[in-house]
Amino acid sequence: MAARSQYEELARQLSAIGAVKRGLARILPAECPGGSAAVLTLLSRHGEMRISRLAELLSVDMSVTSRHVAHVAERGWIERFPDPADKRSRILRLTPAGEGVLDDLSRRTTEMFAGHLQDWSDEEVGQLNTLLARLRDSFSCRGTGGCAPGKHSGDCRPRQADSHDGSYTRTPV
């Protein structure tokens, strides 16, 4: 286990992540605020789903999720259709136009990071990606058994199969 001072420094460094998040927010087009980008990203990563599942993944309540969904649906970036298993529910699906928006967001994000990290080696960027994924994973346990980091059960954390290629690289926000 690391020394207390290491955790204090980690807390300071993570609080500075706000500058990175603000940089990411600045590159979003006006018609695609952060909440909309998150909706598109999650639908791309996880596939079609009910709005309740989307709200869970966004970690926001249904009213906020509904506003985000309405925004992207009005622009034709997602489609809503009846759930065959429950006609009262709707399934959300990314459209080709939504994929195009995501491609643009991914390009913008990649260019921003490439510009800001141009003095970093590929190895350093890879190490950061690995460590950030590990940090996120350590906080992801939601299992009822209260598992410990590094000792997760299959239902307590995101599985790599939840993303298209086993990575978490297509998150523009």
Secondary structure in CASP SS format (residue, H / E / C, confidence):
PFRMAT SS
TARGET T0000
AUTHOR 0000-0000-0000
METHOD secondary structure of the structure
MODEL  1
M C 1.00
A C 1.00
A C 1.00
R H 1.00
S H 1.00
Q H 1.00
Y H 1.00
E H 1.00
E H 1.00
L H 1.00
A H 1.00
R H 1.00
Q H 1.00
L H 1.00
S H 1.00
A C 1.00
I H 1.00
G H 1.00
A H 1.00
V H 1.00
K H 1.00
R H 1.00
G H 1.00
L H 1.00
A H 1.00
R H 1.00
I C 1.00
L C 1.00
P C 1.00
A C 1.00
E C 1.00
C C 1.00
P C 1.00
G H 1.00
G H 1.00
S H 1.00
A H 1.00
A H 1.00
V H 1.00
L H 1.00
T H 1.00
L H 1.00
L H 1.00
S H 1.00
R H 1.00
H H 1.00
G C 1.00
E C 1.00
M E 1.00
R E 1.00
I H 1.00
S H 1.00
R H 1.00
L H 1.00
A H 1.00
E H 1.00
L H 1.00
L H 1.00
S C 1.00
V C 1.00
D C 1.00
M H 1.00
S H 1.00
V H 1.00
T H 1.00
S H 1.00
R H 1.00
H H 1.00
V H 1.00
A H 1.00
H H 1.00
V H 1.00
A H 1.00
E H 1.00
R C 1.00
G C 1.00
W C 1.00
I E 1.00
E E 1.00
R E 1.00
F E 1.00
P E 1.00
D E 1.00
P C 1.00
A C 1.00
D E 1.00
K E 1.00
R E 1.00
S E 1.00
R E 1.00
I E 1.00
L E 1.00
R E 1.00
L E 1.00
T C 1.00
P H 1.00
A H 1.00
G H 1.00
E H 1.00
G H 1.00
V H 1.00
L H 1.00
D H 1.00
D H 1.00
L H 1.00
S H 1.00
R H 1.00
R H 1.00
T H 1.00
T H 1.00
E H 1.00
M H 1.00
F H 1.00
A H 1.00
G H 1.00
H H 1.00
L C 1.00
Q C 1.00
D C 1.00
W C 1.00
S C 1.00
D H 1.00
E H 1.00
E H 1.00
V H 1.00
G H 1.00
Q H 1.00
L H 1.00
N H 1.00
T H 1.00
L H 1.00
L H 1.00
A H 1.00
R H 1.00
L H 1.00
R H 1.00
D H 1.00
S H 1.00
F C 1.00
S C 1.00
C C 1.00
R C 1.00
G C 1.00
T C 1.00
G C 1.00
G C 1.00
C C 1.00
A C 1.00
P C 1.00
G C 1.00
K C 1.00
H C 1.00
S C 1.00
G C 1.00
D C 1.00
C C 1.00
R C 1.00
P C 1.00
R C 1.00
Q H 1.00
A H 1.00
D H 1.00
S C 1.00
H C 1.00
D C 1.00
G C 1.00
S C 1.00
Y C 1.00
T C 1.00
R C 1.00
T C 1.00
P C 1.00
V C 1.00
END
